[in-house]
Each structure stands twice: as structure tokens, then as C-alpha cells.
Amino acid sequence: MNENETRIGTVKFWHDQKGYSFIIDDETKKEYYTYRKNLAEGVTRLTGNIEEGIIEKVTFELKDHSGKDRKQIHAINVKPIN
């Protein structure tokens, strides 16, 4: 995993009340968790929802948030591109 590499993905859904989302990496098809504070500057929410047919493409980077007992990679600097 290269933490500085900009990736392209699709928003699986955005939970506005709780301020989190899952991003599906277009290349690897892996899902990455993100939350409101990890959105790019000036971005306050995402609008994508695959189940509802609302496709939203984003760019993002990866950040390792693993702890002692868990491995967790989050999407950060998430920014819509469409």
C-alpha cells in the first residue's frame, strides 16, 4: 500500500447523519471506510449511493489506522471528480 498514491473509486453510500461512507477502489475493488473529517478541504458530504443508482466517482488516498488488535486502512482526502 502506498499511502501517498492518489486512487480513484466509487462511493458505495454516504450516511449523512453519522457522517461516514465506504469507497470502493476502482482498481482493486477493495472497500475503504471514510468519515467526514477525512473529506478533502471544502467537501462537506458525498452523494453517491450505488443501490439507488447514484454513481459518484472520487479521488482518495489511503492511510493506515491499524491498532494493536486490528488492521484498518481508511480513505482520506476524499474528493468528488464528477
C-alpha positions as CSV (number, residue, x, y, z in Angstrom):
1,M,0.0,0.0,0.0
2,N,1.4,3.4,-1.0
3,E,-0.2,6.0,1.3
4,N,0.7,8.9,-0.9
5,E,-0.8,7.5,-4.1
6,T,-4.0,9.1,-5.4
7,R,-6.6,6.5,-6.2
8,I,-10.0,6.6,-8.0
9,G,-13.0,5.0,-6.5
10,T,-16.8,4.9,-6.3
11,V,-18.9,5.9,-3.3
12,K,-20.8,2.9,-2.1
13,F,-23.1,5.1,0.0
14,W,-22.9,8.1,2.3
15,H,-24.6,8.1,5.7
16,D,-25.3,11.8,6.2
17,Q,-26.4,11.7,9.8
18,K,-23.4,9.7,11.0
19,G,-21.0,11.3,8.5
20,Y,-19.3,8.2,7.1
21,S,-19.0,6.3,3.8
22,F,-17.4,3.4,2.1
23,I,-15.3,3.9,-1.0
24,I,-14.8,1.1,-3.5
25,D,-11.4,1.3,-5.1
26,D,-11.9,1.0,-8.9
27,E,-8.7,-0.9,-9.5
28,T,-8.6,-3.4,-6.6
29,K,-12.4,-3.5,-5.8
30,K,-11.5,-3.2,-2.0
31,E,-13.7,-1.2,0.2
32,Y,-12.3,1.6,2.4
33,Y,-14.0,3.3,5.3
34,T,-14.0,7.1,5.5
35,Y,-15.7,9.7,7.6
36,R,-16.5,13.4,7.3
37,K,-13.2,14.7,8.7
38,N,-11.3,12.7,6.0
39,L,-13.0,14.5,3.2
40,A,-10.9,17.0,1.2
41,E,-10.9,20.6,2.3
42,G,-14.2,22.3,1.3
43,V,-16.0,19.0,0.8
44,T,-18.7,18.5,3.5
45,R,-20.5,15.4,2.2
46,L,-20.7,12.8,-0.5
47,T,-23.8,12.0,-2.5
48,G,-23.2,8.6,-4.1
49,N,-25.3,5.5,-3.4
50,I,-24.8,2.5,-5.7
51,E,-28.0,0.8,-4.6
52,E,-30.0,3.8,-5.6
53,G,-28.1,4.2,-8.9
54,I,-26.3,7.4,-7.9
55,I,-22.8,6.9,-9.1
56,E,-20.2,9.3,-7.6
57,K,-16.5,9.0,-8.5
58,V,-13.9,10.3,-6.1
59,T,-10.2,10.5,-5.7
60,F,-8.7,9.5,-2.4
61,E,-5.5,8.4,-0.7
62,L,-5.0,5.6,1.9
63,K,-4.0,5.9,5.5
64,D,-3.1,3.1,7.8
65,H,-5.1,3.4,11.0
66,S,-4.2,0.0,12.3
67,G,-4.1,-0.5,16.0
68,K,-2.6,-3.2,18.2
69,D,-5.5,-5.6,17.7
70,R,-6.9,-4.6,14.3
71,K,-5.8,-3.8,10.7
72,Q,-7.7,-0.8,9.3
73,I,-7.0,1.2,6.2
74,H,-9.1,4.4,5.7
75,A,-9.7,6.5,2.7
76,I,-8.5,10.1,3.3
77,N,-8.5,13.4,1.3
78,V,-11.7,12.2,-0.5
79,K,-12.8,14.5,-3.3
80,P,-15.6,14.1,-5.9
81,I,-14.4,14.2,-9.5
82,N,-17.8,14.1,-11.4
